Amino acid sequence: MLKILATGVAALFVTASPLAYAETPSAGVVERISRLSAADWNALTDARIGLVKAALQLTPEQEKYWPPIEDAIRIRAKDKQARIATASEMASQLRDRSPIEVLSERNPVDFLRRRAEALTERAADLRRLADAWQPLYQTLDPEQKQRLAKAAIFVFREMRSHAEQRRVQSEDDDQD
């Protein structure tokens, strides 16, 4: 039981890593993440999917609900990769210009529109993932639900911790 819980926690930790939840990553983070190849992204996604599935120990009856979940996870990972590539491209364009030039040409309305569009895309991905999980979740036994809940609590704590670290680092970068 402990081994299964550890596997589930590890799977959800990988799912909720800073790679997965970087809303507005700093230039350094974008640069490091953008170095991942398509094969790296696929390997991370495959590992995440395998770990979650192993932690749940699905029955043959439950297995039929898994393919839509896997598809939703893959679509979300692909969309995340595209967002990071776009952010990396924008960061490299800004790097070639002086800070004063960048600030003077900033358009807050365009920024808000881009941000709204990005959030809309992320919301659609999350909605697709929730819709895919719903049928399987209804078939999980209490032990499976408990493992999933405990792992989710751990992941949310880790996400909060990483978000706080990014905020502090961003404040430190702004002060430099």
Secondary structure, 3 states (H helix, E strand, C coil): CHHHHHHHHHHHHHHCCHHHHCCCCCHHHHHHHHCCCHHHHHHHHHHHHHHHHHHHCCCHHHHCCHHHHHHHHHHHHHHHHHHHHHHHHHHHHHHCCCHHHHHHCCCHHHHHHHHHHHHHHHHHHHHHHHHHHHHHHHHCCHHHHHHHHHHHHHHHHHHHHHHHHHHHHHHHHHHC
